[in-house]
Amino acid sequence: MLLVVKTKEPSADEQGSISLFSTDGKPAGVLPLKPGSAVLAAAGSRIFVRAADGTLEAMRRDGVAEALAPTPSALTGIGGLVASPDGTRWLWGSQTPDATAQSIYLGGDGLVTRKLATFPYPTVLDAYAWTSDGIFLDSLPMDYFGYRPFNTTFGAFGGVRRLDPVSGSIQSVATSPQCVFSDEAVDGSTACFPTLAGYLVPTRHAVHIVTSSGKVTDLSLAVPRFNYVGDAYFSPDGSILTVTGATGVGDNSPESGNANPKPEEYGTDLVQTADGSIRRFGPAGTRPAMGTQSWLPDGRLVLWRPDSVGGTPGLYVLDPHGTGQGVEIEVSGKPIGYLTS
């Protein structure tokens, strides 16, 4: 298994780079990124990349590239991309040229790329996550904007949906009312962050665990450690849930007017889903590294200290059932996901 880190952002004129690391911390290669390209996801044996002309490509660990969606501008607009855990199928959203709707497309090995559905303004559905438990679509306004430090959805706006890639059917995912979806466990429980009506981001220092039968466990979180909350992800067996807090969010932005800006400070806690007990975990200033992929299939958890938050940037591959000690990888850049082959 290899961790994928974008170590240099490509510009319009200069190439960037991707670095690969084994989970024991050993470097496993560096791949170039063409000028104007963007890394979208990593899964199976593929690193998914949007080329400068909007086409979809994949890179493998040996540097070999393949064209996946050769139609130019296939990934324009709001659209994001998610891939199946084995990297053999991929789904993305693409805004229509007149910006009045969003379409969802599915491609994959042995499949003819097809449009599954189109959702009109003012609310559209876009790709959020593809896990072993299903494909999740995020409901968001067409004109969404603003800085979001975490990978939470806009689920309070109109609800998160689950997509069946075979039938194309879409069903709502149950959370508690006005709660921003973050992840679903193998037993059907969901994790979400409560908010107030009309708000698109969490407005309480709390996380909800909602069972498939509708039972809600409301867990309060400490402040100021959890002034801003996000990144609630279940372990593969569903027994542990990450929850991450941040202070100083937006204090460094030009719009903040802060005369003494300080870097954002992250911290991650682990919730035992059986009894709701919470404990701090991992080095200071770290957060889950790669969305739902932060949990590796073997139950280890990958945390990340970003470049801008103080301390040495890097990744930590940790055993959450032990003392929290593990492998440290000193690397500057943004983690994207992992390759299994």
N, C-alpha and C positions, 0 to 999 in steps of 0.2 A: 504494500500500500504506500502511495506517495502523496504527500501534501503539496498542493499547488499554490504558489504565492506570486502575485504580480509585483515584481520588484522595481520595475520602471514603467511609468505610464508613457505610452507612445504619443507623440505630438503629430501634427499634420505633416511635418517634414522629417521627423526623426523616429527611428524604431524604438520600441520598448523591449522589456524582457520579462520572462516567467522563470522562476526558480523552482526546482523540485527537491523535496526532502523526504527521506524515509522517516517513519515514525520513531526511529531510534536516534534521529537528529543528524544523520549523515547526508551530505549533499548528493543529489542524484541527477544533476544536469541543469542546464540553462537553455531556454528556448527563446528565439527572437520573436517579437511582435512587430508586424508591419506598421509603417506610419499610417495614422488615421484609424487604426483598428481598435476594438474594445473587447476585453475578455468578459464573457457572460456567465459561464458555469463550467464545472468539471464533474464528470461521472464516468464510471466504467473505465474505458481506455481513451476517452476523448476529453479534450479541452475545447469548449465551444467559444468561437470568436466571431464577432461581427466585423467584416472587412470594411474598408473605407467607403466602398460603394453600396453598403447596406446588405450585401449577400452574407449568407451564413456559411461558415467553414468550421472544420474541426482540426485540431492538432493532436498528434499522439506523442508519447514520450520520446520517440526517436526523431521527432521533428517533422515527420511526414504529414502533409496537410491534405484534406479532402474537402470537396465542395458538397454541402448538404442542402442548401436552398439557393440555387443559382439565380433566382429572380432578383434583380436589383431592387433596393429599397424594401426588401422583405421584412426588415426589422426597424422600420422607421416609427416615429411617434413615441408614445408612452411605452410601447411594448417591451416586456422583459421576456426571458427565456428560462424554462426549467427543463431538466432532463430526468429520465427514469434512473433509478439507482445504478442500473447496469450500463447506462449510457447508450442503449440501443434505440431509444425513442426520445423525442424532444417536442416540446410544446411552447409556443410563443404567442404574444399578442402584438398586433400591428394596427396602428391608427389609420383610418381611411384618409385619402388625400384631402378631403374637404373638412377633416377634423370633426365630423359629426357622429362617428361610431368607431368601435373597436372590434376587430375580428380576431378569433382564436384559431390557430393553425396547428396541425399535428404532422410530424414527419418521423421517419425512422427507417431502420434497416429493413429492406424488402417492402416498404410502404410507399405509395404515391402520396406526396404531400397534399393534404386536403384541409379546407376550411371547415371547422366544426360548427362555428356559430358566430353571429355578429350581434353586438349590443349597442344600442343607440344612446346618444346624449340624452340627459345629463349624467347618467351613471353607466359605467362600463365595467366589465370584468376583465382582469388581466392575470397573467400567470404569477403565482406566489411561491408555491413549493410543490415538489413531486417527491413523495416519500414512499416507504414500503406500505403505508396505509392509504395512499391515494394521491390524486392530483387536486390541489387546492387553488381556487381562483379568488382574487381579491377584488372587492367592490370599491371603486374609487371614482371621485369626480374627474371629469375630463380636464379641468383646469387646476388640478392639485399642484401645489408647490410648497416650498419651505424646506427647512433642514430637519431631517429625522435621523437621530443618532443610532436608532435601532431598526431591526428588520421587522418591526410590527406592521400589521396590515392597516387598511382603512376600514376594517370590518364593521365598525360602529356606524359607518355611513349607510351601508345597505346589506351587510352580512357577507360572510365568506361562504363560497359554494364548493361542492365537490364535483369533479367532472369524471365521468366514465369514458375513457378514451375509445372504448369499443362501440358503445351505443350512442355516445355523444350526449347522453342525458346529464342534466345538472340538478343537483339537490342542495338544499341549504344545510349548513353545518350548525348543530345546536350549541349555543353558548348561553350564558346568562344574559338578560336584557342589557343593552348598551354596554357591551363588553368587547374589547378589541381582540380578536383571535390571534393566537401566536403559534399553537401546535396542537396536534392530536396524538394521543397515546395508542398503543397497540390494542388496548381494551375499549377504545372508543371515547375515553375521557378527553376533554379539551382543556387547554390552558388559555386564559384570556385576561385582559387588563380592563377593569371597570372604568367607564367614562360617563360624562354627563350628556344629556340629550343635546344634539347639535354639534358636539365636539368630535374631532377626528382623531385625537390623540388621548392617551390615558390622562385622567384628571384626578385620580386617587392614588395614594401610595399603597397599593394592594394588588394581589393577583388572585384570580378565581380558578379553582379546579372544578370542572363540571363533569360529572359522570354521565354515561350514556343513558341512565335512567332519569337524569335531570337534577340530581342532588348537587348543591353548590357548596363548596368549601371556600370561605372568604378569609384570606390570609393577609393581615396587615403587615406592612413593611416599614422598617425603621427610616426615619429622616434625620439628617439630610442625606444619608447614604443613598436613599431611593427617592430623591427629589424628582428624578425622571426615571421611568421604568421601561423595561423591554426584555427581549431575548429569553422568553420562557420556552424551553425545549425539553421534551421528555427523553429519558434514556431509552435504549432499545427495548428493554423489558417493562418500561413504564413505571419503575419503582422510584425514580428520582426525576425531579424537575429543576432545571436551572432557572434562576431569575436574576436579572442584572439591574443595577442602579447606576445613576450618573449624577454628578453635581457639576455645576459650572457650564451646563449645556448652552451653547450659543454665546458665551461670554467673550469669545475671541473673534466673533464676526464683526465686520465693519459697521453693521447696523446696531450693534449692542450699545455703542457709546461708552463702553467700559474703559476708563482711563488706566486701570490696572488689570489687564486681562490675565487669567490663569487658565492653564489647560484643563480640559474636562478630566474628571477623575471617575474611573469606572470601578465597580466592585461586583463580584458574582457570589450569590448564595445558592445553596442546594436545598431543595425541599424534599423531604421523604413523603411521598404521596400517601402512604398508608396511614400516617398519623398527623401530617401537616407540620412536623417539626422542621425548623430552618437552622442552617449553620453556614458560616462563612466558608469560602473555599477559594483556593488558588492564590497566587501572588497578588500583591496590591496593584490596582490599576488595570486589571485584566477583565475580559469579557469573552463570551463564546465566539469562536473564530469565524465560523462559516455557516451561520444560520442553522437549519436542522441538521446539516452535515457535521456540526461541531461534535456530535456524539458519533464515535466510530463504531462499526458493527460489533467489535469485541467489547464494547462497554466503556472504553476510555473516552475522556473528554478533552477536546482541544480548546484551550483558551488563548487569547491574543491580547498583547499590549500594543496599541497603535503607536505610530511614530510621534504623534503630537501631544501625548498625554503625560509626558514626563517619565523618567526611568528608561531602561534599555528596551527598545522595541523588540518584539519577537513572539514566538509561539511556545506553548507549554502543553505537552501531551501527558495527561495526568490520570491516575486511577482514583475515581471518586469514592471508592470503597475503602481506600487506605488513608494515608496521612496527607495526601495531596502532593507528595513528592513525585517527580517524574522527569521527563526529558525536556530540556530547555533548548530552543533553537533561536539563536540570535539572528534575526533577519528583519530588514526594514522593507515594508511593503504591505499590500492587502491580500490576505488569504482568500482563495476563491473556492476551494473544495478539495476533494481527494480523488485519486485514481486507484482502481482496484486491479487493473491489469495494464 
